[in-house]
Amino acid sequence: MGEGKDKMRKHSILVIEDEEDIQQLVSYHLVKAGFFVFCADSGEEGLEVFETEKVDLVVLDLMLPGMDGVEVCRQMKQSGKQAIVPVIMLTAKGEEDDMVEGLEAGADDYVTKPFSPKVLVARIKAHLRRDDKLKSRFSPSEARLSLPRGLQIDFEKHEVVLGGEPLDLTVSEFNILGLLASKPDLVFTRQQIIDNIRGYGYEVTPRAVDVQIHGLRKKLKSAGELIETVRGVGYRFKGEAR
């Protein structure tokens, strides 16, 4: 029954890709999978669509004419409520540094070219399900966590507040913090973090997970010390939630 409801709900995907054959290939498979698709040939055009239309997820090519994908992603992640929209980057093999730069700009996932359209569609579906899955781990009484150093997480509002001020976190940063903080003092490996917030089969380097943690710590300021590195294992959140 849940599956039927998912098929009836038509999500909108924005594809920003300047190579016509790739744009058409991605669009064809997305439409076939039941999505509504917006297309843009440049970063500038993509940002315009992003700001004027209701978009549920963005597929963004890293190498674009004019404004590159990293800058496009950075601007999307600074756009208020729209900042929570997941962004999946398309990158060429061997562009690890560029991929890391994109993740630092707020991208939530990446797929390397050449890629399987079926894999891309599966990744998109996983991201669209992810927030509901994360929220379903918590009962209504645990929808808000009060943590040390004035840190609060509201899973229903998808909001993190530090010292009374809301923080501007990416979707990945929010989900990682929520995962770690909901299980204080439990150590998660990098792969366990990926499996919990994105589902199994997500191909990512340990460096990419470290990038997300690094960005999260910076935004948390002194409260970032609550996320501890367990050398040779992974990460844990120090202190009990109330």
N, C-alpha and C positions, 0 to 999 in steps of 0.2 A: 504493500500500500504506500509506504514511504517512497519507494522507487517511482511509483506512478505520479505522486505529487511532484517529485523532482523533475520529471519529464514535462509536466504541464507548466512549470514555472520557467519562463524564458529569460535567461540571463543575457545581458548585453556585453559583448567583448569588443574592445577596441584593438585593432591590429595596426601597428605603425611599422611599416616596412616599405622601403623604396624599390626593392626588386620585385617587379610585377609578377613573375612566375611564382615566387615564394608567397607573395601576398595572396594570390589567387588560390594556391595550394592550401594555405592555412585557412582561408575564408571558406573554401569548399567543404573542408572537413568539419569546421565549426558549425556551419549551417546544417550539414548532414547530421551532426550530433544534437541539433535542436537549439542552437544559440542564435541570437540576433547579433549581427556583426556590423561594426563601423570600421571603415578603412581610412588610413591616412598615408600619404607618400613621404611626408617629412615630419620632423619633430614639431615644427611650428604649427602645422595643420593638426597634428595629433593633440597638442595642448589645447587648441581651440575646441576640438570635439570633446575633449576631456572636461573642459570647463562648462560646456553648454548642454551636453547630453548626460543622461544617467548611465554611467558605465560601471559594470560590476568587476571587471578585470581587464588588464592591459597586457597585450603581447607586444613587446618593444624590441626592435632591432638595435643592437649596440652601435653599429656603424651606419650613420645616416648623413645625407648631405646637409650642410649648414649646421644646425644645432645637433650635436651628437646625442646618442641615447642616454649617456650618463647625466647630461645636463637636463634632458627631458624628464628623466626619473626624479632628479633632485627637485625640480619645480613641482612635479606632481605630488611629491611627499611633503611639500610645504603649503599645500592648498587646503588647509582647514580640515573639515570633515571628510573631504575626498581623499585625504592622505591615507586612509585605511584601505583604499582600493588596492588589491594585490597587483604587482607588476612582475611579469615573467620576461626576462631578457633572452633574446636570441643572440648567441655569440658564436664566433668561429673557433675551431679547435686551436689550441696553443695560445689563446688570449686570456690566460689565467689572471694576469695583472689587471687587464681591462675588466674582467669579470668581478674581481675583488673590488675594484673602484665602483662598479655598478652596485654591488651589495652595500658598500659604504654609503652610497647615495640613497639607499633605501629599497633597492629591488628585493623582492621576496624569493625569487627562484631564477634559475637559468636553464636553458636548453642549448646544447651545442649543435652547430650545423656540421654536416648534414644530419637531420633529425627525422625521426618517424612521426608523421602527423598523428598517429594513434597514441603515441607516447605523450605528445604535446596536449592532446585533448584530455588524456587521463590526468595529466598534471593540473590542467585547468579545472577539471571537475573536483580534484582533490582540494584545491585551494578554495573553491566555492563552498565546499562542505566543511572546511577546517574550523571556522569560527563556531559553528553550531556544535561540532564535536567537542571542541575545547570547553564550551560553556556547559555541555551536558555532563561533564565530569564533576560539576559542582551542584549541590542541592541549593534550593532557594536561600537557606540560612547562610550559605557560604558564598553567595553571589558577590559579597564584598569582603576583602581581606584587609585588616588593619595590621600594619607591619611596623617594625622598629624605625626610628628616625623620621617619623611623620609621613611614612609612605603608605598609600592606600591604593588598592586595585579594585575596580568595579567591573566585574565581568559582564554584567547586563548592559552597562553603558559603554563598555569597551574603553575605559578611561583609567589613567593612572595619575594620582595626585601626590605631590611631594611638598610638604609644608604648606598645604592649602593652595598650591599652584598646580594646574594641570600640566602634564608633560606631553610633548609632541613625539610620540614613539611610532615607529613603523609597525606594520602588522606583525612581522617576525619578532621584533623586539618585545612587543606586548605579549605575544604568545610564549616566548622563552621565559620572560619574567614571571608570567602566570604559572607556567609549569614548575619552575624552580621554587617559587614562593609558596605554592600550594603543598609542597612536600619538603618542608624545611629540614635541613641537615641530611637529606638523602642525596647521595652523589649520582649525577647523571653523566654518562659518557656522551661524547659528541654525537655518536650514532643514535643513542637513545633520545636525545633532544630532537634530532631530525625525525625519527620515527614517530614521536609523540605529537609534534606540531604539524607535520606535513604528510604523514603516512609513509608506508614502507616503499622502498625502491627509489628514494630521492638520491640522485648522484651528486655528491658535494664533497669538497676537500675539507679536512679538519681546519684548514686555514680560514675557510669561509665561515664556519661556525664561530671561530675566534673573532672574526671581524664583527659579527653581530653582537657578541658579548662585549667587545671593546666599545662599540658605539653605545650600547645600553648603559655601561658603567659611566661613560662620560656624561650622559644625560641625567643619570641619577646623582651625579656629583658625589658628596661624601657618602651617601647611601649606597653608592656603587660598591663600597667595601663589603657590603652584605653578600655579594656574589663572590664566592671564593673559588679559586682555582685549586683543584686537587691534582697535583703534579702526576702526570702519567696516567690519569684516569679521566677527569672531566671537570664538572662544575657542580657546586651546591650553593644553596641559599642559607645563610647563617641566621638563626633566630626563629622563634616560633611565631606563627600568625595567630592573631586573636580574633 
